[in-house]
Amino acid sequence: MNEEQPQLSDMTHGLPLFPLPRYTLFPNTLVPFHVYEPRYRRMLGDCLSGRRLLVVAALAPGWEHVPDGVAPETLPVAGLGRVLSDRRYPDGRLDLFVHGIARVRLVEARHDPWTVVDIEPLADRLEASLDGALPRLATVASRLAAALGDEGDGVRELLSSSSDPGVLSNRLAALLVDDFAERQRLLETRCPVARCDRLVSWLGEMVLRTDDFGAEAAH
């Protein structure tokens, strides 16, 4: 089991926190961000001149009602990412490509002058036999790709990207699961077998919905 893990000895203290509503950053993924809010532009400017590491965490429920000027709470399990590339616009906006490198737990937060956090890395831990986990996941994902037709090319590409069930489950969850609560549950699931099984159930439901939609369209 080879979930990508960085050398975290110098990556656990004083990391900038990028809180987002209803968002999860999975390990083993590469995602784009467009940043336009002035407070986060300043934070990321500092991030880019240093270790280029940031913690992306989802806002806790009720964030909509937090008064201006008060930092909303975030969920405790988040994603650690490294900015691989950036583009800065004349008006200060930024485009970033962020590589998710680990799932982490937020340990302590402080504001100086923006929110920075200390983290505890949460590596995958095997709690059940891996036997069959990858074939089960690959089978249902392949069925979904077939049901989606040309729109399933992204799924097929991911299926060929790794033979590690931990890595593949992270990537497929990031691409295919659109329900935020389920995405967060998958992020918090450290056992790759359990994560694969959750994903198999979710993708199986997607296959059924896609087949039903295709049958209705044919009539």
PyRosetta script that sets phi, psi and omega in degrees:
from pyrosetta import init, pose_from_sequence

init()
pose = pose_from_sequence("MNEEQPQLSDMTHGLPLFPLPRYTLFPNTLVPFHVYEPRYRRMLGDCLSGRRLLVVAALAPGWEHVPDGVAPETLPVAGLGRVLSDRRYPDGRLDLFVHGIARVRLVEARHDPWTVVDIEPLADRLEASLDGALPRLATVASRLAAALGDEGDGVRELLSSSSDPGVLSNRLAALLVDDFAERQRLLETRCPVARCDRLVSWLGEMVLRTDDFGAEAAH")
pose.set_psi(1, 122.4)
pose.set_omega(1, -168.5)
pose.set_phi(2, -129.1)
pose.set_psi(2, 45.5)
pose.set_omega(2, 176.5)
pose.set_phi(3, -57.1)
pose.set_psi(3, 130.6)
pose.set_omega(3, -175.2)
pose.set_phi(4, -60.0)
pose.set_psi(4, 124.6)
pose.set_omega(4, 178.4)
pose.set_phi(5, -129.7)
pose.set_psi(5, 124.9)
pose.set_omega(5, 176.5)
pose.set_phi(6, -76.1)
pose.set_psi(6, 169.2)
pose.set_omega(6, 169.3)
pose.set_phi(7, -76.3)
pose.set_psi(7, 107.2)
pose.set_omega(7, -167.5)
pose.set_phi(8, -96.6)
pose.set_psi(8, 8.1)
pose.set_omega(8, -175.0)
pose.set_phi(9, -60.2)
pose.set_psi(9, -32.3)
pose.set_omega(9, -179.7)
pose.set_phi(10, -110.0)
pose.set_psi(10, 21.1)
pose.set_omega(10, -173.5)
pose.set_phi(11, -124.2)
pose.set_psi(11, 19.3)
pose.set_omega(11, -173.0)
pose.set_phi(12, -112.0)
pose.set_psi(12, -2.3)
pose.set_omega(12, -175.2)
pose.set_phi(13, -126.7)
pose.set_psi(13, 139.3)
pose.set_omega(13, 171.2)
pose.set_phi(14, 63.5)
pose.set_psi(14, 39.6)
pose.set_omega(14, -179.1)
pose.set_phi(15, -91.7)
pose.set_psi(15, 138.1)
pose.set_omega(15, 178.9)
pose.set_phi(16, -65.4)
pose.set_psi(16, 139.7)
pose.set_omega(16, -179.6)
pose.set_phi(17, -101.9)
pose.set_psi(17, 126.3)
pose.set_omega(17, 177.8)
pose.set_phi(18, -111.3)
pose.set_psi(18, 93.7)
pose.set_omega(18, -177.2)
pose.set_phi(19, -85.6)
pose.set_psi(19, 135.1)
pose.set_omega(19, -178.4)
pose.set_phi(20, -135.0)
pose.set_psi(20, 144.2)
pose.set_omega(20, 177.0)
pose.set_phi(21, -72.8)
pose.set_psi(21, 127.4)
pose.set_omega(21, 170.8)
pose.set_phi(22, 55.5)
pose.set_psi(22, 50.6)
pose.set_omega(22, -180.0)
pose.set_phi(23, -136.5)
pose.set_psi(23, 142.9)
pose.set_omega(23, 175.9)
pose.set_phi(24, -130.7)
pose.set_psi(24, 132.0)
pose.set_omega(24, 174.4)
pose.set_phi(25, -102.9)
pose.set_psi(25, 115.0)
pose.set_omega(25, -179.5)
pose.set_phi(26, -90.2)
pose.set_psi(26, 148.7)
pose.set_omega(26, 170.0)
pose.set_phi(27, -61.5)
pose.set_psi(27, 158.4)
pose.set_omega(27, 173.8)
pose.set_phi(28, 68.0)
pose.set_psi(28, 22.7)
pose.set_omega(28, 179.6)
pose.set_phi(29, -126.9)
pose.set_psi(29, 159.0)
pose.set_omega(29, 175.6)
pose.set_phi(30, -124.3)
pose.set_psi(30, 120.9)
pose.set_omega(30, -173.1)
pose.set_phi(31, -132.1)
pose.set_psi(31, 147.5)
pose.set_omega(31, 176.8)
pose.set_phi(32, -91.9)
pose.set_psi(32, 149.0)
pose.set_omega(32, 172.8)
pose.set_phi(33, -133.1)
pose.set_psi(33, 141.3)
pose.set_omega(33, 171.5)
pose.set_phi(34, -114.8)
pose.set_psi(34, 119.7)
pose.set_omega(34, -172.9)
pose.set_phi(35, -113.1)
pose.set_psi(35, 124.2)
pose.set_omega(35, -177.8)
pose.set_phi(36, -128.7)
pose.set_psi(36, -18.4)
pose.set_omega(36, -178.8)
pose.set_phi(37, -71.4)
pose.set_psi(37, 131.9)
pose.set_omega(37, -175.6)
pose.set_phi(38, -54.6)
pose.set_psi(38, -40.6)
pose.set_omega(38, -176.4)
pose.set_phi(39, -65.3)
pose.set_psi(39, -35.6)
pose.set_omega(39, 179.9)
pose.set_phi(40, -81.4)
pose.set_psi(40, -27.2)
pose.set_omega(40, 174.2)
pose.set_phi(41, -62.9)
pose.set_psi(41, -41.5)
pose.set_omega(41, 178.7)
pose.set_phi(42, -66.3)
pose.set_psi(42, -43.1)
pose.set_omega(42, 179.6)
pose.set_phi(43, -60.8)
pose.set_psi(43, -44.3)
pose.set_omega(43, -176.8)
pose.set_phi(44, -73.9)
pose.set_psi(44, -28.5)
pose.set_omega(44, 173.5)
pose.set_phi(45, -60.0)
pose.set_psi(45, -42.0)
pose.set_omega(45, 176.5)
pose.set_phi(46, -67.4)
pose.set_psi(46, -40.6)
pose.set_omega(46, 178.6)
pose.set_phi(47, -59.6)
pose.set_psi(47, -43.8)
pose.set_omega(47, -176.0)
pose.set_phi(48, -70.8)
pose.set_psi(48, -24.2)
pose.set_omega(48, 178.4)
pose.set_phi(49, -86.6)
pose.set_psi(49, -4.3)
pose.set_omega(49, -179.1)
pose.set_phi(50, -118.6)
pose.set_psi(50, -122.7)
pose.set_omega(50, -173.5)
pose.set_phi(51, -79.1)
pose.set_psi(51, -11.4)
pose.set_omega(51, -179.3)
pose.set_phi(52, 62.0)
pose.set_psi(52, 29.0)
pose.set_omega(52, 178.1)
pose.set_phi(53, -110.1)
pose.set_psi(53, 144.1)
pose.set_omega(53, 175.0)
pose.set_phi(54, -150.7)
pose.set_psi(54, 156.6)
pose.set_omega(54, 177.4)
pose.set_phi(55, -107.0)
pose.set_psi(55, 123.1)
pose.set_omega(55, 179.4)
pose.set_phi(56, -103.7)
pose.set_psi(56, 116.5)
pose.set_omega(56, -175.9)
pose.set_phi(57, -128.3)
pose.set_psi(57, 145.5)
pose.set_omega(57, 177.3)
pose.set_phi(58, -80.3)
pose.set_psi(58, 142.5)
pose.set_omega(58, 176.1)
pose.set_phi(59, -68.2)
pose.set_psi(59, 142.1)
pose.set_omega(59, 178.3)
pose.set_phi(60, -71.5)
pose.set_psi(60, 154.4)
pose.set_omega(60, 178.2)
pose.set_phi(61, -53.0)
pose.set_psi(61, 141.5)
pose.set_omega(61, -178.6)
pose.set_phi(62, 93.9)
pose.set_psi(62, 3.0)
pose.set_omega(62, -177.9)
pose.set_phi(63, -61.5)
pose.set_psi(63, -24.7)
pose.set_omega(63, -178.2)
pose.set_phi(64, -65.4)
pose.set_psi(64, -21.6)
pose.set_omega(64, -174.5)
pose.set_phi(65, -102.5)
pose.set_psi(65, 6.0)
pose.set_omega(65, 179.2)
pose.set_phi(66, -75.3)
pose.set_psi(66, 130.3)
pose.set_omega(66, -178.8)
pose.set_phi(67, -62.1)
pose.set_psi(67, 152.9)
pose.set_omega(67, 175.7)
pose.set_phi(68, -58.7)
pose.set_psi(68, 141.0)
pose.set_omega(68, 179.1)
pose.set_phi(69, 88.7)
pose.set_psi(69, -7.4)
pose.set_omega(69, 178.2)
pose.set_phi(70, -107.4)
pose.set_psi(70, 127.8)
pose.set_omega(70, -179.4)
pose.set_phi(71, -71.0)
pose.set_psi(71, 121.1)
pose.set_omega(71, 179.1)
pose.set_phi(72, -71.0)
pose.set_psi(72, 154.4)
pose.set_omega(72, 177.0)
pose.set_phi(73, -73.1)
pose.set_psi(73, 154.4)
pose.set_omega(73, 176.4)
pose.set_phi(74, -120.2)
pose.set_psi(74, 162.5)
pose.set_omega(74, 174.1)
pose.set_phi(75, -68.6)
pose.set_psi(75, 148.5)
pose.set_omega(75, -170.3)
pose.set_phi(76, -75.4)
pose.set_psi(76, -22.7)
pose.set_omega(76, 178.5)
pose.set_phi(77, -103.2)
pose.set_psi(77, 128.6)
pose.set_omega(77, -170.8)
pose.set_phi(78, -142.2)
pose.set_psi(78, -173.9)
pose.set_omega(78, 178.4)
pose.set_phi(79, -115.2)
pose.set_psi(79, 137.6)
pose.set_omega(79, 172.9)
pose.set_phi(80, -96.7)
pose.set_psi(80, 129.9)
pose.set_omega(80, -179.0)
pose.set_phi(81, -130.0)
pose.set_psi(81, 156.5)
pose.set_omega(81, 173.8)
pose.set_phi(82, -117.7)
pose.set_psi(82, 130.7)
pose.set_omega(82, 178.2)
pose.set_phi(83, -75.1)
pose.set_psi(83, 116.2)
pose.set_omega(83, -179.3)
pose.set_phi(84, -87.9)
pose.set_psi(84, -34.9)
pose.set_omega(84, 179.2)
pose.set_phi(85, -150.4)
pose.set_psi(85, 154.9)
pose.set_omega(85, 180.0)
pose.set_phi(86, -146.2)
pose.set_psi(86, 153.2)
pose.set_omega(86, 175.1)
pose.set_phi(87, -134.7)
pose.set_psi(87, 126.8)
pose.set_omega(87, -178.4)
pose.set_phi(88, -107.7)
pose.set_psi(88, 135.7)
pose.set_omega(88, 178.8)
pose.set_phi(89, -97.8)
pose.set_psi(89, 157.1)
pose.set_omega(89, -178.7)
pose.set_phi(90, -57.2)
pose.set_psi(90, -29.2)
pose.set_omega(90, -179.4)
pose.set_phi(91, -86.2)
pose.set_psi(91, 5.0)
pose.set_omega(91, 175.8)
pose.set_phi(92, 99.8)
pose.set_psi(92, -11.9)
pose.set_omega(92, 178.5)
pose.set_phi(93, -66.7)
pose.set_psi(93, 157.9)
pose.set_omega(93, -179.3)
pose.set_phi(94, -133.4)
pose.set_psi(94, 143.8)
pose.set_omega(94, 165.2)
pose.set_phi(95, -110.1)
pose.set_psi(95, 132.6)
pose.set_omega(95, -178.4)
pose.set_phi(96, -127.8)
pose.set_psi(96, 147.4)
pose.set_omega(96, 163.5)
pose.set_phi(97, -113.0)
pose.set_psi(97, 121.3)
pose.set_omega(97, -173.8)
pose.set_phi(98, -115.6)
pose.set_psi(98, 129.4)
pose.set_omega(98, 176.3)
pose.set_phi(99, -95.5)
pose.set_psi(99, 117.5)
pose.set_omega(99, 174.9)
pose.set_phi(100, -71.0)
pose.set_psi(100, 121.8)
pose.set_omega(100, -174.2)
pose.set_phi(101, -115.5)
pose.set_psi(101, -14.1)
pose.set_omega(101, 179.2)
pose.set_phi(102, -167.2)
pose.set_psi(102, 151.9)
pose.set_omega(102, 165.8)
pose.set_phi(103, -89.8)
pose.set_psi(103, 142.1)
pose.set_omega(103, -173.7)
pose.set_phi(104, -140.8)
pose.set_psi(104, 160.5)
pose.set_omega(104, 171.3)
pose.set_phi(105, -109.7)
pose.set_psi(105, 133.3)
pose.set_omega(105, 176.5)
pose.set_phi(106, -75.2)
pose.set_psi(106, 126.1)
pose.set_omega(106, -175.8)
pose.set_phi(107, -101.5)
pose.set_psi(107, -45.0)
pose.set_omega(107, -177.4)
pose.set_phi(108, -151.6)
pose.set_psi(108, 141.0)
pose.set_omega(108, 179.0)
pose.set_phi(109, -125.1)
pose.set_psi(109, 147.6)
pose.set_omega(109, 175.0)
pose.set_phi(110, -150.2)
pose.set_psi(110, 165.5)
pose.set_omega(110, -174.1)
pose.set_phi(111, -119.1)
pose.set_psi(111, 115.2)
pose.set_omega(111, -174.2)
pose.set_phi(112, -164.5)
pose.set_psi(112, 80.4)
pose.set_omega(112, -11.2)
pose.set_phi(113, -87.0)
pose.set_psi(113, -4.6)
pose.set_omega(113, 172.5)
pose.set_phi(114, -116.4)
pose.set_psi(114, 178.5)
pose.set_omega(114, -176.5)
pose.set_phi(115, -75.0)
pose.set_psi(115, 125.8)
pose.set_omega(115, 170.8)
pose.set_phi(116, -122.6)
pose.set_psi(116, 152.4)
pose.set_omega(116, -173.8)
pose.set_phi(117, -133.1)
pose.set_psi(117, 153.0)
pose.set_omega(117, 165.4)
pose.set_phi(118, -99.4)
pose.set_psi(118, 144.9)
pose.set_omega(118, -173.3)
pose.set_phi(119, -130.4)
pose.set_psi(119, 159.6)
pose.set_omega(119, 170.7)
pose.set_phi(120, -117.8)
pose.set_psi(120, 117.8)
pose.set_omega(120, 177.7)
pose.set_phi(121, -63.1)
pose.set_psi(121, 142.7)
pose.set_omega(121, 179.7)
pose.set_phi(122, -120.0)
pose.set_psi(122, 84.3)
pose.set_omega(122, 179.1)
pose.set_phi(123, -68.1)
pose.set_psi(123, 155.3)
pose.set_omega(123, 173.0)
pose.set_phi(124, -57.7)
pose.set_psi(124, 144.3)
pose.set_omega(124, 174.7)
pose.set_phi(125, -133.7)
pose.set_psi(125, 130.7)
pose.set_omega(125, -174.1)
pose.set_phi(126, -84.2)
pose.set_psi(126, 119.3)
pose.set_omega(126, -178.9)
pose.set_phi(127, -116.8)
pose.set_psi(127, 1.9)
pose.set_omega(127, 178.8)
pose.set_phi(128, -155.2)
pose.set_psi(128, 165.9)
pose.set_omega(128, -178.9)
pose.set_phi(129, -66.4)
pose.set_psi(129, 137.4)
pose.set_omega(129, 177.3)
pose.set_phi(130, -75.3)
pose.set_psi(130, -12.4)
pose.set_omega(130, -176.3)
pose.set_phi(131, -55.7)
pose.set_psi(131, 122.7)
pose.set_omega(131, 176.3)
pose.set_phi(132, 87.4)
pose.set_psi(132, -13.0)
pose.set_omega(132, -176.4)
pose.set_phi(133, -63.0)
pose.set_psi(133, -47.8)
pose.set_omega(133, -178.8)
pose.set_phi(134, -67.2)
pose.set_psi(134, -46.4)
pose.set_omega(134, 178.0)
pose.set_phi(135, -59.2)
pose.set_psi(135, -40.2)
pose.set_omega(135, 179.0)
pose.set_phi(136, -61.3)
pose.set_psi(136, -45.7)
pose.set_omega(136, -178.3)
pose.set_phi(137, -68.1)
pose.set_psi(137, -43.4)
pose.set_omega(137, -178.5)
pose.set_phi(138, -64.6)
pose.set_psi(138, -37.0)
pose.set_omega(138, -178.8)
pose.set_phi(139, -64.4)
pose.set_psi(139, -49.4)
pose.set_omega(139, -177.0)
pose.set_phi(140, -71.6)
pose.set_psi(140, -34.6)
pose.set_omega(140, 177.4)
pose.set_phi(141, -67.0)
pose.set_psi(141, -37.7)
pose.set_omega(141, 177.2)
pose.set_phi(142, -65.8)
pose.set_psi(142, -38.9)
pose.set_omega(142, 176.4)
pose.set_phi(143, -62.8)
pose.set_psi(143, -40.1)
pose.set_omega(143, 178.4)
pose.set_phi(144, -65.7)
pose.set_psi(144, -43.3)
pose.set_omega(144, 178.8)
pose.set_phi(145, -59.6)
pose.set_psi(145, -41.9)
pose.set_omega(145, 178.8)
pose.set_phi(146, -64.6)
pose.set_psi(146, -41.4)
pose.set_omega(146, -179.8)
pose.set_phi(147, -66.1)
pose.set_psi(147, -30.1)
pose.set_omega(147, -179.0)
pose.set_phi(148, -82.0)
pose.set_psi(148, -13.7)
pose.set_omega(148, -179.6)
pose.set_phi(149, 66.0)
pose.set_psi(149, -132.7)
pose.set_omega(149, -178.7)
pose.set_phi(150, -61.0)
pose.set_psi(150, -28.0)
pose.set_omega(150, -179.9)
pose.set_phi(151, -73.2)
pose.set_psi(151, -7.0)
pose.set_omega(151, 178.7)
pose.set_phi(152, -91.4)
pose.set_psi(152, 6.3)
pose.set_omega(152, -178.1)
pose.set_phi(153, -60.5)
pose.set_psi(153, -37.6)
pose.set_omega(153, 179.6)
pose.set_phi(154, -63.7)
pose.set_psi(154, -37.4)
pose.set_omega(154, 178.1)
pose.set_phi(155, -66.6)
pose.set_psi(155, -44.9)
pose.set_omega(155, 179.7)
pose.set_phi(156, -61.8)
pose.set_psi(156, -38.5)
pose.set_omega(156, 179.1)
pose.set_phi(157, -64.2)
pose.set_psi(157, -42.1)
pose.set_omega(157, 178.6)
pose.set_phi(158, -65.7)
pose.set_psi(158, -37.7)
pose.set_omega(158, -178.9)
pose.set_phi(159, -61.4)
pose.set_psi(159, -27.0)
pose.set_omega(159, 179.4)
pose.set_phi(160, -93.1)
pose.set_psi(160, 1.3)
pose.set_omega(160, -173.8)
pose.set_phi(161, -85.7)
pose.set_psi(161, -20.4)
pose.set_omega(161, -177.2)
pose.set_phi(162, -162.5)
pose.set_psi(162, 147.2)
pose.set_omega(162, 173.6)
pose.set_phi(163, -105.7)
pose.set_psi(163, 10.3)
pose.set_omega(163, 178.8)
pose.set_phi(164, -94.0)
pose.set_psi(164, 118.9)
pose.set_omega(164, -177.1)
pose.set_phi(165, -62.0)
pose.set_psi(165, -31.2)
pose.set_omega(165, 177.3)
pose.set_phi(166, -65.6)
pose.set_psi(166, -47.9)
pose.set_omega(166, 179.4)
pose.set_phi(167, -65.3)
pose.set_psi(167, -47.1)
pose.set_omega(167, -175.7)
pose.set_phi(168, -64.7)
pose.set_psi(168, -38.3)
pose.set_omega(168, 179.2)
pose.set_phi(169, -65.5)
pose.set_psi(169, -37.2)
pose.set_omega(169, 175.8)
pose.set_phi(170, -61.5)
pose.set_psi(170, -47.0)
pose.set_omega(170, -176.2)
pose.set_phi(171, -67.0)
pose.set_psi(171, -42.9)
pose.set_omega(171, 179.9)
pose.set_phi(172, -68.0)
pose.set_psi(172, -38.2)
pose.set_omega(172, 177.4)
pose.set_phi(173, -61.7)
pose.set_psi(173, -43.0)
pose.set_omega(173, -179.5)
pose.set_phi(174, -63.3)
pose.set_psi(174, -37.4)
pose.set_omega(174, -176.9)
pose.set_phi(175, -79.5)
pose.set_psi(175, -39.3)
pose.set_omega(175, -164.0)
pose.set_phi(176, -109.2)
pose.set_psi(176, -23.9)
pose.set_omega(176, -175.7)
pose.set_phi(177, -90.3)
pose.set_psi(177, 115.3)
pose.set_omega(177, -177.0)
pose.set_phi(178, -100.9)
pose.set_psi(178, -8.3)
pose.set_omega(178, 178.8)
pose.set_phi(179, -83.8)
pose.set_psi(179, 120.5)
pose.set_omega(179, -173.4)
pose.set_phi(180, -61.8)
pose.set_psi(180, -43.7)
pose.set_omega(180, -177.9)
pose.set_phi(181, -59.9)
pose.set_psi(181, -40.9)
pose.set_omega(181, 179.2)
pose.set_phi(182, -70.6)
pose.set_psi(182, -38.2)
pose.set_omega(182, 176.0)
pose.set_phi(183, -58.6)
pose.set_psi(183, -44.3)
pose.set_omega(183, -179.2)
pose.set_phi(184, -66.1)
pose.set_psi(184, -39.2)
pose.set_omega(184, 177.7)
pose.set_phi(185, -61.9)
pose.set_psi(185, -41.1)
pose.set_omega(185, 178.9)
pose.set_phi(186, -66.3)
pose.set_psi(186, -39.1)
pose.set_omega(186, 176.5)
pose.set_phi(187, -61.0)
pose.set_psi(187, -38.8)
pose.set_omega(187, -176.5)
pose.set_phi(188, -80.2)
pose.set_psi(188, -10.0)
pose.set_omega(188, -179.0)
pose.set_phi(189, -84.7)
pose.set_psi(189, 107.8)
pose.set_omega(189, -173.6)
pose.set_phi(190, -86.4)
pose.set_psi(190, -23.8)
pose.set_omega(190, 178.0)
pose.set_phi(191, -78.2)
pose.set_psi(191, 120.5)
pose.set_omega(191, -177.6)
pose.set_phi(192, -63.8)
pose.set_psi(192, -30.3)
pose.set_omega(192, 178.2)
pose.set_phi(193, -67.8)
pose.set_psi(193, -46.1)
pose.set_omega(193, 177.8)
pose.set_phi(194, -62.7)
pose.set_psi(194, -37.8)
pose.set_omega(194, 178.8)
pose.set_phi(195, -65.9)
pose.set_psi(195, -42.3)
pose.set_omega(195, 176.8)
pose.set_phi(196, -61.0)
pose.set_psi(196, -43.7)
pose.set_omega(196, -177.9)
pose.set_phi(197, -65.1)
pose.set_psi(197, -41.2)
pose.set_omega(197, 176.4)
pose.set_phi(198, -61.0)
pose.set_psi(198, -42.1)
pose.set_omega(198, -177.6)
pose.set_phi(199, -69.7)
pose.set_psi(199, -36.8)
pose.set_omega(199, 176.4)
pose.set_phi(200, -59.0)
pose.set_psi(200, -44.1)
pose.set_omega(200, 178.8)
pose.set_phi(201, -63.3)
pose.set_psi(201, -44.1)
pose.set_omega(201, -178.4)
pose.set_phi(202, -64.9)
pose.set_psi(202, -46.3)
pose.set_omega(202, -178.8)
pose.set_phi(203, -69.2)
pose.set_psi(203, -32.1)
pose.set_omega(203, 175.4)
pose.set_phi(204, -60.8)
pose.set_psi(204, -41.2)
pose.set_omega(204, 176.0)
pose.set_phi(205, -64.0)
pose.set_psi(205, -37.6)
pose.set_omega(205, 177.5)
pose.set_phi(206, -63.8)
pose.set_psi(206, -40.2)
pose.set_omega(206, 178.0)
pose.set_phi(207, -60.4)
pose.set_psi(207, -46.2)
pose.set_omega(207, -179.3)
pose.set_phi(208, -61.8)
pose.set_psi(208, -44.0)
pose.set_omega(208, 179.6)
pose.set_phi(209, -64.3)
pose.set_psi(209, -40.0)
pose.set_omega(209, -179.6)
pose.set_phi(210, -66.8)
pose.set_psi(210, -42.5)
pose.set_omega(210, 177.6)
pose.set_phi(211, -62.8)
pose.set_psi(211, -42.6)
pose.set_omega(211, 180.0)
pose.set_phi(212, -64.1)
pose.set_psi(212, -40.5)
pose.set_omega(212, 179.1)
pose.set_phi(213, -64.4)
pose.set_psi(213, -40.9)
pose.set_omega(213, 179.1)
pose.set_phi(214, -65.3)
pose.set_psi(214, -38.3)
pose.set_omega(214, 179.3)
pose.set_phi(215, -65.6)
pose.set_psi(215, -40.9)
pose.set_omega(215, 178.6)
pose.set_phi(216, -65.7)
pose.set_psi(216, -40.2)
pose.set_omega(216, -178.8)
pose.set_phi(217, -65.4)
pose.set_psi(217, -33.7)
pose.set_omega(217, -178.6)
pose.set_phi(218, -67.6)
pose.set_psi(218, -23.2)
pose.set_omega(218, 179.0)
pose.set_phi(219, -92.4)
pose.dump_pdb("model.pdb")
